[in-house]
Amino acid sequence: MRQLRSHSVIRQLKAIKKTAYWTPTTDHDYWDMPARTIGTTAAVHYGTTYGYRTLYATESLMTTRQKHYLYLTTANGKGIGWLPANAVIKGTYPNLLQREVNRQLTGITATITTVDAAAHVKVGVAMAAGVVQRVVLLRQDSTTVTSDFVTGRAVIATTRSATGKVVKTAKVKQTAPIFSFTARADFDIHGYTYRVKVAPTGAVTILGTGGWIA
């Protein structure tokens, strides 16, 4: 029988200066120790508790396979667990909706409406001189869809990543005065869809849930 030999999978483990990060989604498990490393590797499902807020990294771990993990805590130092470094974004949690509602616009009045029960899907409406200028949907994966308006009608939609990078643009064909779209809440009890309407006055109406998503 061949003899089994132990080997380390951790190349470097060190304490680091307390650094702010935030998680753009809630779909990553935290780990007591990073997966496939020494010690306890049980996953703890803190995603919905600690998503969409500022956390702090205090330790860094690199495996022999070049996988990088960070140990995260709350602002008051409560330990949460390890996440892959590519699952978080460096810096304090930004107001993503305000960022896009105000992007390159001046002299506007903005209102924000919460769509889902978990408060992770929101709609922002920018008004100027009583006319809708922009509608922004903040989705649960921290991407935004910005619909810019001309003379009260939506003309182009821009999808941006959590960091603000343009993912795609598309023309919008708004044939009715009422602007409507579907908001999807993936983590709101298995995922409901919501029909959202924005009137020319800027009023936002949420038409309840549209059923389960398979």
C-alpha positions in Angstrom: 0.0 0.0 0.0 1.3 3.4 -0.9 2.1 5.7 2.0 0.0 8.8 2.3 1.9 12.0 2.8 0.5 15.2 4.2 1.2 18.5 2.5 0.3 22.1 3.1 -2.1 23.9 0.8 -1.5 27.3 2.4 1.3 29.2 0.9 0.9 32.4 2.9 -1.3 33.4 5.8 -0.9 36.9 7.3 -2.6 39.7 9.2 -3.2 42.8 7.1 -4.2 46.4 7.9 -7.9 46.7 8.5 -9.3 47.4 5.0 -12.8 48.2 3.9 -14.6 45.9 1.3 -18.1 45.3 0.2 -19.9 42.4 -1.4 -21.9 43.1 -4.6 -24.0 39.9 -4.2 -25.2 37.6 -1.4 -24.5 34.4 -3.2 -21.1 33.5 -1.7 -20.8 31.4 1.4 -18.4 32.4 4.1 -16.0 29.8 5.4 -14.6 29.1 8.9 -11.5 28.3 6.9 -11.2 28.6 3.1 -12.4 25.5 1.3 -9.9 22.7 1.0 -7.5 24.2 3.5 -6.5 23.0 6.9 -8.9 23.3 9.9 -12.7 23.5 9.8 -14.0 24.2 6.4 -17.7 24.5 7.2 -19.6 27.1 5.2 -21.7 29.6 7.1 -24.6 31.2 5.3 -24.1 34.8 6.2 -24.7 36.2 2.7 -28.1 37.7 3.3 -27.0 39.1 6.6 -23.8 40.8 5.5 -24.4 41.6 1.9 -24.7 45.1 0.6 -22.7 46.8 3.4 -19.2 47.7 4.3 -17.0 44.9 5.8 -13.4 44.9 6.8 -10.6 42.5 5.9 -8.1 41.7 8.6 -6.3 38.6 7.3 -5.1 37.4 3.9 -4.5 33.8 2.8 -3.0 32.5 -0.4 -3.1 28.9 -1.3 -0.4 26.9 -3.2 -2.8 27.0 -6.2 -2.8 30.8 -6.1 -6.3 31.2 -4.7 -6.6 34.3 -2.6 -9.0 34.7 0.4 -9.8 37.4 2.8 -11.0 37.2 6.4 -13.8 39.6 6.9 -15.3 41.2 10.0 -18.0 43.8 10.8 -17.1 47.4 11.6 -17.1 46.6 15.4 -14.7 43.6 14.9 -17.2 40.7 14.9 -15.6 37.9 12.8 -17.7 36.6 9.9 -15.5 34.3 7.9 -13.4 33.9 4.7 -14.4 34.9 1.2 -12.6 34.7 -2.1 -10.9 38.0 -2.7 -12.6 38.2 -6.1 -16.0 38.1 -4.4 -15.6 41.5 -2.8 -14.8 45.0 -4.0 -12.3 47.2 -2.2 -13.7 50.4 -0.6 -16.8 51.3 1.5 -20.2 50.3 0.2 -21.4 53.1 -2.2 -24.9 54.3 -2.8 -25.1 52.7 -6.2 -28.6 54.1 -7.0 -27.7 57.7 -6.2 -24.5 57.3 -8.3 -26.5 56.4 -11.4 -29.5 58.7 -10.8 -27.1 61.7 -10.7 -24.6 60.6 -13.3 -24.0 63.6 -15.6 -27.3 65.2 -14.6 -27.7 68.5 -12.8 -30.8 70.4 -11.5 -32.8 67.2 -10.9 -35.0 66.0 -8.1 -34.6 62.3 -7.3 -37.0 59.9 -5.6 -36.2 56.3 -4.6 -38.8 53.5 -4.3 -38.0 50.1 -2.7 -39.4 47.2 -4.8 -38.8 44.0 -2.8 -39.3 43.0 0.8 -35.5 42.5 1.3 -34.9 46.1 0.2 -32.2 45.0 -2.3 -34.1 46.0 -5.5 -34.9 49.7 -5.8 -36.0 52.2 -8.5 -34.7 55.8 -8.7 -36.5 58.5 -10.8 -34.8 61.7 -11.8 -37.1 64.7 -12.6 -36.4 68.1 -14.0 -39.0 70.8 -14.8 -41.8 68.2 -14.1 -40.5 65.8 -16.7 -38.9 62.4 -16.2 -35.2 62.5 -17.2 -34.1 59.1 -16.0 -35.2 55.9 -14.4 -32.7 53.6 -12.7 -33.3 50.0 -11.5 -30.8 48.7 -8.9 -30.8 44.9 -9.1 -29.8 42.5 -6.4 -26.5 41.6 -8.0 -25.6 45.3 -7.7 -25.9 46.0 -11.4 -27.9 49.0 -12.5 -30.1 49.6 -15.6 -30.4 53.2 -16.4 -33.1 54.4 -18.9 -32.5 57.9 -20.1 -35.4 59.9 -21.4 -35.9 62.6 -24.1 -39.0 64.7 -24.1 -40.7 62.3 -21.6 -39.9 59.0 -23.4 -37.2 56.5 -22.7 -34.7 56.2 -25.6 -31.7 54.2 -24.3 -30.9 51.8 -21.5 -27.4 51.4 -20.1 -26.5 48.4 -17.9 -23.5 49.0 -15.6 -21.6 46.6 -13.3 -21.4 47.2 -9.5 -18.2 49.3 -10.1 -20.0 51.5 -12.7 -18.4 49.9 -15.8 -20.8 49.9 -18.8 -21.8 46.3 -19.6 -24.2 47.0 -22.5 -26.4 49.6 -24.0 -29.7 49.1 -25.9 -32.4 51.3 -27.5 -35.7 51.5 -25.7 -39.0 51.5 -27.6 -41.5 53.3 -25.3 -44.7 53.5 -27.2 -47.0 54.6 -24.3 -46.7 57.5 -21.9 -46.3 55.1 -19.0 -42.8 53.5 -18.8 -43.0 49.9 -17.5 -40.4 47.2 -16.8 -39.9 44.0 -14.8 -37.9 44.0 -11.6 -36.5 40.6 -10.5 -35.7 39.8 -6.9 -33.7 36.6 -7.0 -33.1 36.4 -3.2 -36.6 37.4 -2.1 -38.0 34.1 -1.0 -36.8 32.1 -4.1 -37.3 35.0 -6.5 -40.4 37.1 -7.3 -40.8 39.3 -10.4 -42.4 42.7 -10.0 -44.1 44.8 -12.6 -43.1 48.4 -12.1 -44.6 51.4 -13.8 -43.4 55.0 -13.9 -45.9 57.7 -14.8 -45.0 60.9 -16.7 -45.4 62.7 -13.3 -42.6 60.5 -11.9 -44.9 58.4 -9.7 -43.8 54.8 -9.3 -46.3 52.0 -9.1 -45.4 48.4 -8.1 -48.0 46.0 -9.3 -47.2 43.2 -6.8 -45.5 39.9 -7.5 -45.5 38.1 -10.8 -45.0 34.5 -9.5 -42.1 32.2 -8.9 -39.0 32.0 -11.0 -38.0 28.5 -11.8 
